């Protein structure tokens, strides 16, 4: 039978309920009825015993309360009495802990007040205790008020008699010695006597006031100390609750790795538990999954043990269920083991030693509000910013950092299954955000026509090229190709708004990944980046939104959700979840992790729908999954990264000078180089010079375009540009050097695609056609 749930405890209320109490190693935990009232915790075998037989009582005023795990806690008075207790669930345990802490604080306060009063009587056993304390305080306040009035009266009398005494003394000085002398002396004596009496009364009243204040001051100090201790305990409880929520989420995520036959970890390790204890543990497991249903769109539970039987290196009975041939290996231990090194990559030996440090970031002060107050609501790219807000990399170099974990695409290129390949591609999309978690500096806005090459063919098998193809709005085209069978291209335009408290950056454009062997073509878009605490507080970055990774050849899809950070959320910070489905919508893999740490995958064995759950009333899908395995993990930052703008190992090498690069390469940008060297004042001056030069070149380009077109042609051009979806590439009247704007055949969007010629020009050393932008 299910017991009615006890109400949430409130201060001063009696709290009752069933708990399991440890008895001995033969009987284990036994179910007992506990009653918490007036600072005393008592227990009985049944509720019927409450009227006549109490099995034990412990005074909470001197007791110590300790939490052992999710359901177990211990109450001890430091000597003779120790209760090892277990609740039916973690929620129920927390209710009891809260009630016990409140009762302990109240009992401690009442005991302290009783000791200070010098009275041996027991505190009131009913709710009249609070009223008695209130009456006592009011009486003390009235007494203090009366003493203050006495002091005020004495002060008036002292002032009055002092003035009279002063007058008498003045008259005494002016009188001649004679018959009047004795009379004046007598008056002075009387005045002095009255003044002395009044002064003594004043002194006595002050002494009484001081004694009374000192008497009650000790009690007030102890009461204040008790309130402070209670506040500390409440803060510790809140912190513990936050940790428990975090632990609950991690445990829930880890539930996908538990075999169904594994015992519940909440079972105490002291010894065997009775049959009732086993049943309660089973109830705890059921309540655990139900408690988490309202925090995500789907639920994962361990698959049936029959799915865990192995045959060789493949999972028995899985290939047929997923619609694969018997000879096709899937996402098992061999294909998705967390070993990023392949035989091919182990044979590659770097031909050049890259740098591992840059000069430390100087600590220059800046009045942030003086710059930001006039920028609210404006487009970020149109706000003149000093280099104090920047990091010594351009946006083109930040775009190239998407290749930080290129080996995920290397492994994806070797996959035989498109669904397996999708898991790698999804992990690659998440990994591109891992370098941003501490990077609060703004990258330099590239100049129009600026390029950046990243040639890692001999080291990593790929090379990439970026070019700034538009200035207003800012847009950059990126093309990367690998000898290991994949090509990545993207055009990203940034829309950003400063909102006062935070800055939102919305990347626009699609990312394409094409695999040569399978001809699978994947596309996805980026999520919104938000920089918080722009004006006040420590800057921090969050990624939020949803990504749909689509395989346009097979129809496979992976829906990724980046959960925004919330102080009140029970989710882990920076959480990412996803489901890989085929063209028919059938789920095959579940992805979970965080965008700043790691991603894991779990194979879906079976899925089902549950009834209405949560406030929205929607049905939730339950996925039975195999053991979760690691798909990607972030590489730790280099030593001293906090002094080097939190750059990763790859980022430290991006601005390193190289021979043979184009004259438009970001490495040759002087203001960026000066900032890296710590010469920020010179960098600011150089930055203004480059921006003014770019504006001059743009105005000249516009004048030439206007002279080349007749009035009618100019009007037609303006109309065509304003109506064209490709207008962002024409607003600057600039023709890209290495990219051409076309309509993408897959997405139908206008995009800049690499037209070739850069690497050939580098081999020949022929950069005559490059503009002079620096």
N, C-alpha and C positions, 0 to 999 in steps of 0.2 A: 504494500500500500504506500502510496506517496503521501508524505506529510505536508501539511500546509506550510507555505513559506512564511518565515517570520518577517515582520516589517523591518524596514531600514531603521537602525537604532538612532535615537535622538538623545541628547543630553538629559539625564534625569529619568529616562524611561526604564522600565524593567524589560530585560531581553531574555527570551526563552527559546530553546530549540534542542534538537537532537544532535549529539556529537558522538564520535567513536573515541573511547578512552582506552589507552593501553593498560592492560591488567598484568599479564605475565607472558612468558614464552610458551605456555601451554594453550591458554585461551586467546592470546593475542589481543586484538582490539574488540571491545564490547560496546554495544550501543547504550548510551546513557542520556537521561534528560537533564539538561543544565539550565540553571536559573541565575541570572545576573541581576542583583538588586542592591542598592545602597553601598556600593563598593565591595560587595561580597559575591563570590562565585561559588554556588553550591550545585551538587548533582545528586540525582536519584536514579534508581533502576527504571522506574516508570513514572508517569505523571500522577498516578494514584498515590504514590509514596509522599508527595509533597506535603500532605497534611500531617504526617506522623513520623516518617523516617528519612533523615538526611544522611547520605552516605559519606559526605565530606564537604568542607568549606575552606576557602582560601581568601585571605584579605588582600585585595588588590593594591592597597596603599603602599605595601612593602614588597609587592611581587614584581618579578621580572617576566616580560612577555617576549618571546623569541619565535621567529618564523623559520621553519626548517625547509620546506619546499612548497609546492603549489597548493597542497591541501593540509599539511601537517604544521602544528605549532606547539610550543611548550610554555607552560606557566609554572613558575617556581618562586617560592618565598625565600630562597637562598639556603634552605636547610632541610626541614622535615617534610615539606610537601612539594611534590613535583608532579604535574599533570601533563602527560603526553597525549595530545588530542589530534583528531583528524576530522575535517569537515567532508561533506559529501561532494563538494566542488570547490574550485578556487574562488568563485564568487561568494559562496557561503562562508568560506574561511575568512575572506576579507571583511565581510559584515561583522563577524565575531571579533576580529582584530580591532576594527573601528570602535565597536561597542566597549570592548575591554579597555582600550586606551582612554576613551572618554571617562569611563567609570573610575579608572585609576587616577586620572587627573583630578576628578572631583573628590575622591576619597583622600588624596594627598592634601588638597586644599583644606578640606574640613578638619583633618587631623592637625594641620599647622595652626589653624585658627583656634582650635581647642587647646593646643599647647600654650599659645600666647596668652590666652585669657586667664590662665591659671586655674581654671575650673576643671574638675575631674569628671564632669558629667559627660555622658555620651551624646554625640551629635543627634539631632532629631531624626527619627526613623521614617518620617513621612516627608511629603513635599513642602512642609512648613519651614524647612531649613533655610531656603532662599529668602522667605519672608522675614525670618528672624534676623538674618544677616542684614537685610535691607533696613529693618527697624533700628538695628544697632548703628548702622552707618548714619541714618538720619539723626539719631540721638546724639552721636558724636559731633555731627555738623552743627546741631543746635547749641551744644555746649561751647564749641569753638566760637560760634557766632556771638554768644553771650559774653565770652571773655574778650572778644574783640571790641564789643560795645563798652565794656568796663575800661578797657585801655583807652578808648576814645574819650570817655568821660573824664578819666584821670588826666588825660592830656589837656583838656580844656581847663580843668581846675588849676593845673600847674601853670598854664599860660596866664590865667587870671591872677592868681596869687603872686606869681613872679612879677607881673607888671606892678601890682600894688606895693610889693616890697621894694621895687626899684624906685617908685615915687617917694616912698617913705625915706629911703636912703638919700634921695636928692634933697628932700626938705630938711633932713638932718644936717646936711652939709651947709645949708644956707642959714640956719638958725643961730642966734647968739646964745652963748652959755648963760643960763639964768633959770628962771622959774619954769620956763617951757621945756627945758632940757629933759627932765625926768619923764614928762609926758610923751615926748617924741621917742625916747628910748623904749618906753613901754610899748608903744605902737609898733616899733620895729621888731621888738621881741615877739609880739603876737603874730605879726606877719610871717616872721621866720618860722615860728612854731607851726602855723598852718601849712606853710610850704613844705616843712619837713614831714608832717603827717601825710599830706597829699603825695609827696614823693615816695614815702614808704608804701602807701597803697598802690601806687603805680608799680613799684618794684615787685610787690607781692603778686599783683595781677600778672605781670610779665612772667614771674616764676611759675605761677600756676599754668599759664598758657604754654610755657616751654615744657613743663613736666608732662602735660597732657599730650602735646605734640610728639614728645619723645616716646611716650608710652605707645601711642598708636602708630608711630613711624615704623617701629619694628614689625608690627603686624602688616602694615602696608608694604614694607619692603619684601617680606616673605610672600605676601599675596602677589606682588609684582613678579618676584622670582618664579613663583608657581605658574603664573601666566606665561612667562618667558619659556619655561621648560615645556609647558603644554604646546606653545607655538612651535618650539623645536621638534617636539614629537609629531605634531601635525605636518610639519614640513618634511620630516623623515618619512612619514606615512605617505605623503603625496609623492615623494621621490620614489619610494618603494612601489607605489601603485603604477607610476610611469614605467619603471623597470619591468614590472609584471606584465603590463600591456605589451611592451617590446618583446619580452620573453614569450608571451602568448602568441604573438604574430610569428616569431621565429619558429616556435614549436609547431604552429599550424603549417607553416611552409615546410618544416621538416617532416610533417606527417606523411608526405608523399614518399619519403624514403623508408618508411617503416613497413616491414612485412606484416600482413594481417594477423599472424600468429604471435607477434611479439607482445609481451606483457606491457601493461601500462606503467610508464616510468614513475607515476605518482605513488605507487605502492611503497609503503615504508620498508626499509631494508633491515628492520630489527628482527624479524622472524616471520614465521607463518601466520597468516591471517585467517580468521574464521570464514565460514561460508558467506555470512552476511557481509563481511568486508570485501570479498571477491565480487559479490553482486553490486556493491556500491561503486567499486572501481569500474565496472562495466558501465554503470550509469554515468560516471564521470567522463568516460571517453565519449559517450554519445552527446553529453551536454557540451563537451569541448568543441565539437564541430558545429553544433547548432549555434553556439555563441558567436561564431565568426561569420555566419552566413550573411549578415547585413553589412559587411565591410568590403565585399568584392562581388564581381559579377558571376563568378563560378567558384566551385569548390573542388578540391582534389582530395581523394582518399586512397589508401593503399589498395592495390589490386588484389584479386583473389590469389591465394598461394599457387594455384595451378599455373599461373602465368610466369612464375619465377623459376620453373624447371628449365634447365639448360640442356642443350644438345650441341656439343662442340662449342663453337664460338658464337652461334646464332641462338636466338630465342625460339624455342620450339613452339610451333603453332601460331606464330605471329605473322610470318611472311604471307601466308594464305589470307589471314584476316585483313591485312593491309593491302591486299590485291597485288602482291609482288610475286615474282618467280622465285622458285626454290633456290636458284643460284645467286640471287641478288642479296647482298649484305645490306643491312639497314643500320639504324643509328644505335649500335650496340657498343660493348666495351671497346672493341677494336677500332671502330670508325670514329667514335667520339670520345676516346680516352683523352684525359687532360694532358696531352703531351704535344705542345706546339711545335716541337722539333721533328722534322721529317728527314729522311736520309739525304734528300737533295739539299735541304737548308744546312745540314751539318757539313756538307762538303764545301760550302761557300766560305771563303776566308776574306774578311774585309781588306781591301787594298789601301785603305786610307784610315788613319787614326783620327777620329772626330774629337772635337773638344768636349770636355765634360763640365766646364765652368764658364761663367761670364762674370763681369764685375758686379759686386753686390749692389743692390738697389740703395741709393742714398736716401736719407731721411730729410726731405724738404717739407716745410710747412706751407699750407695754402689755405686761404679763406674760401672755402667751398661755396658758401651761400652767396658771396658777392658775385660769383659767376653763374650759379644755378638759378638765382631768383628771376632772371630775365629770360630763362630758357624754357619755362614750363609750357607744355603744349606744343613745342616746336619739334620739327623733324631733327633727329640727332645728327644726321649727316650735314645739316646746315648750321650747326652750332660751332663756333670757333673755340676749340678746347686747347689749353696748354698741355704740354707733354706730361705734366704731373699726373694726369688721369690715364696715361697710356702705359703700355708695355712695349719694349723695343722689338716688336714684330708687326708686320702689316697684316691686313685682313687676308691677303693672298696666302701668307704663310700659315695663318690660322686655318684656312681652308685646307691646306696641304696636310695639316695635322690629323685630318680624318683618316689618313693612312697609317696612323700609329700602330694599329693592330691589323696590318695587311695580311698576316698569316692566316687570319680567319677566312679570307677570300682564297688564299692558296689551298686551304683544306677543302673549301667549298668546291673548288674547281675539280677536285679529285672524286667528288661524290658521284655515285651511280644513281641515287634516288633524288628526285627533285624536292621531295619533302625534307629529306636530310639536308640538302643544299640550302633550303629555305631557313632552317635553323641557324646555319652559319651566317647567312646574310643578315638575318634579324639580329644576331649577336653583334655583327659588325656595325649595324646602325646604332645600337645602344652604346658600343664602345667608343664611338666618336665623341660622346659627351663626357667621358670620364676625365678628360684633361681640363674641363672647365670648372670643376667643383671649387677650386680655390683661386681661379684666375679672374679676379675682379677688375684688372686693368683693361682699358679699352685698346684694341689694336689700332694701328695707324690706318686712316682711310687711304687706300691706294690712289695714286694719281692716274688720270685717264691714260691708258696705254702702258701702265706699269705691268711688269710680268714677274713671275717667280718660277724657277725650275727646281725640281727635286729629283736628281738623278741618283738612283740607288740600284742600278742594274747589276753591278758587280757584287753588291752586298746583299740585296734583298730581291733582285729580279724585276724591279719595276722602276719606272720613271714617270714624272707627272709635270704638267705645265699649267700655270694659271695666268690669266690676263684680265685686267680691269677693262671691261668692254663698254661700260656706261658710267657716267659720273652722277647724273641726276635723272632718275634715281640710281644710287650706286649698285652696280651689278658686276659680278665676276664669273668668268667661265673657267672650268677646270676639266682637264683631261688627263687620265692616268692609264697606262697600259703595262701589263706584266708579262714576262716571258713564261709564266706558269698558267696562262690560259684565261685571263680575265681582263676586262676593260671597265673603267669607272669614269663616268663623265657627269658633270652637273653645271648648272648655271644658277647661282644664288643671288637674289636681290634682297636687300635688307630694308624692312619697314620698321621704324623704331619711334617710340614716343616716350618722352619724359613726363611722368605724372606727379612729380613732387617727391613722393615717398619712395617710388620705385621706377625702374626703367624697363620697358617691355621691348623685346627685339623679336620680330616676327620674320623668319626667313621665308622667302617666296621662291618657288621653283622646284623642279623635280630632280632627283638623283637617279641615274641609270647605272646598272651593273649588268654587263653582258659576259657570259661564259662561252668561250670559243668551242669547246668540245660538245657541249649539250645544246648550244645556241639558246639557252634559257635567258630571258631578258627580264630583269627585275627593276621596278621603280618604287620610289617612296619619297616622302617629303619630310622636312624637319619640323620639330616641335618648337613651341615658344620658349625663349629664354627670358627670365625675369631677374633683374638685379635689385635687391631690396636694401632698404636703409641708406638711400642715396644721401640724405641730408644729415640725419642723426643716427648714430649707432654703427655697428660693425657691418660692413658690406657682406652680403652672402647671395649666392646664386641658386636658382631653382629652375628645373626643366619641367614643363607640364604640357599635356596634350595627348593626342593619339596619332599613331602612325599605322598606315596600311601598306605593308610590303606585298607587292603583287607580282606574280610570275605571269607575264603576258602570253607565254607559250602554252603552259599547262593549266592556267587558271588557279593555281595554288595561291593561298593568301595567308599572311600572318598579321593579325591585329594586335598591335602593341599599345599599352596604355601606360603613360607616365603620370603617376599620381602626384598632384601638387602637394606641397608641404602644408600641413595644418597642425597647429599646436594641440588641437583637441582630437586629432585622429589617432586611432589605435594602430595604424599601419606603421611599418618601419619607414624611416625617412628615405626619400629618393627611390621609392619602390617602382619597379617595372614588372608588368605581367603581360603575357601574350599567349595566344592559341594559334597553332598552325593547322589550317584546314585545306582540304583538296577542293577541286572545282565544284563538288557536290555539297560542300559545307560540312563534311565529316571531319571531326577533330582527330589529329594524329599525334600531336605533341603539345605539351604545355610548357611555356617558358616562364621563369620567375627569377627575380634578383633585384639588384639596384644598379642605377646607371653610373655610379661612382665606384663600384667594387667588383661585382661579378654577375654572371648570368648562368642559370642552370636549366636543364631540360628534363622532361619526364615523358616517357612514351604513354600514350593513352590506350588502355586496353578495352575500356568500355565507358560509355557515357549514358546518362539518364537525366530526366527532368524531375525536379522536386516541385512541391506545391508552392503556393504563394509565400514569399518570405520578404522581410524588410518593409520599410515604410512605403516603397513604391508599388508593392504588391506583385512585382514581376517574378516569374519563375526563374530559378537558378539551375544551371547545369552542373551536375556532379560528374567529375571525371575520375575513373579508377585508373591509377597510373602505376608504372613500375618505379623502381628506385631512382631518385633524382641524381643526375651527374652534372659535373661542372662543364660548362661550355666555353666560358671565357672568364678570366680574372685580370684585374688591373695590375700592371707592373708598378711596384713602389717608386715613388719619386726619388731622384738622386739626393745624396746627402747635401744639406744646406739649401734645399730648394726654397725654403721660406724667405731666404735672402736674395733669391734669383727669380723673383716674380712667380714662384711655384711652377717653373718650367719643367716639363718632362725631359727624359733623355733625348728624345727626338727634337723637342723644341729648342734645346740648348744649341743644337747644330744648325738650325734653320738660317740664322743670320751670319753664319761663319763665312768669311770671304773665300771665294773659289775663283779660279782662273777660267777664262773662256766663257763666262755667262754673258748674257746680253747686256748692253748698256742700260736697258730699262729694268733690269732685275732689282728686286727689293733690297738685295744685299748692298747695292750701290747708293741707296738713298741716304743722303748726308744727315738729315735731322734724326733719322732712326739710329744711325751709327753713333751720333753724338750722345743720344740719350742712353744707349747701351754702355757707353764709356763713362756715364755719370755727369756729363757736361750739359745739364738741363737748360741753363740760360741760353747757351749757344744753340741748343737744339730748338728752343722756342723761336729764336730769331730766324733760324734756317727754315723752320716749318712755315712761318709767315711768308718768307721769300718764295718758297715753292708754291704755296697756295696762290699768291698774287701772280706768279708766273703762269700758273695753270689758268687763272681767270683771263689773263691777257691773251693767251693762246686761243682760248675758247672764243673770246670776242672777235679775234681776227678770223677764226674759222667760220664763224657765223657771217661776218661781212663778205668773205669770199663766196660763201654759198648764196648769199643774197645777190651778189653781182653776177654770178653765173646763171641765175634763173631770171627769166622775164617775169613781169608782174603777173601775167595769167598763169604761167607755170608755177610761180611761187605760191599763188593762191591754191592751185591744185595740190601742190606738195603739202601745204599746211593742212588742207582738208583730208588728204590721204593719211597723214601722220596722226591727226586727231582721231580718225576713225579706225585706224589699224591696230590690231592686237599686238603688233610688233613695235609699237611706237617707243617703248622704253629704250630700244637700241638706237633710235634715230634722233632723240632729243638733243644729243650733243653734236650731231652732224659728224660723227666720228666713225671711221671704218677700221675695224679691228685688224691687227697685223696677222694673227695666227688663227683666228676663229671667224666663221661666217654664220650669219643668222639664217636659220632655216626653220621650217615647220617640222617638228619631230614626227616621224611616221608612226610611232607607237602611241604617244599621248595626244598628238595633235596640237601641242603647245609650241609657240615660237621659242626657239632656244639657239644659243650659239654652240656650234659643233666645230671641233678641231679640224682644220683643212689641210694640215701638214706643213712641212717646210722648216719648222724651228730647229729640229735636231740636225737636219742637213746643213742649215746655215751655221750651226755651232761647229760642226765638223770642219767646214770650210773657213770658219772665222769671218764670215761675211755678214756684218751687221749694218751695212750702208742704209738699208731701208728703215731702220729703227729711228723713231723720233727722239729728239733731245728733250727729255722731260725733267731731268735733274739739273 
